[in-house]
């Protein structure tokens, strides 16, 4: 899992209030520019960047706990490979 930015366009319709239409989804750049691209997505907001990085750490820990649990269950069931 990684952060994404979803952009919408604000359209004004005479019959209705403001209507938003989907424009695009922006994904972070892989590799060495990953953190830089997320910082751009957060409009240089270091606090939000730090929260996203902490969230990713928690997701990784949850993933490994889930994999450990699945291994235990697979071993109990006698599954191989």
N, C-alpha and C positions, 0 to 999 in steps of 0.2 A: 504494500500500500504506500502511496505517496500523495502529497498534496496536489491539487489541481486548481486551476482558476477557470471559472465559468463566466463568460461575458454575455451580457444581454444588451440589446439596443432598446432605448425608450422611444416608443412611437406614440404620437398623439392622434386620437381619433375623435372627430367632432361629436359622435354619438356616445362615446364612452370616456371614462377617465384615462389615465395613462395606461398604455399597454406595453408590455415588454416582450420582445422576440429574442429567441436564442440567436447568438452570433457565432461563438466559437468556444472551444475548450483548449486551454493551454496547459501543457505538461512540463514539469521541470526537465532540464537538460541532464543527461547522465554524465557520470564521470566527474572530473575535477571542477566543472562549472555548475554542479548540482546545487550547492549552497548559494552560489551567486544568483542562479536563476530563481530560486525560491525567494531570495531577498528582493529581487525585482518584482516577483508576484505579490509580495507583501508591501510593495511601495516603500522599501527601505526601512520597514518597521522591525527593528531588532527584537522587540518583545514578542511579536507574533512568530518570528522566525524561531526563537528559543522555545516557544510552546510547541511548534510543529516538530522540532528536533526531539523534544522530550516525549511527545506523543509517539514518534517513530520508535524510540527506545522501548516504550511500554508495549507497543505492538509486537516488537521482536521478541520480548520476553514472553508474552502471551503465546506466540507462535511456538516457541521452544517448549513451553509447558504442555501445550496441546500435543505436540509431536511425542513428548515423553509419555503422556497418558495413552496415546494411540499405540505406542510400542508395547506398553504394559498389557493393554487389552489384546493386541495381536499375539503376544507371547502366551497369554492365558488361553487363547483360542487355538493355539498350536499352529498359527499361520507362519509360513516361511517366505522369505524374500518380500 
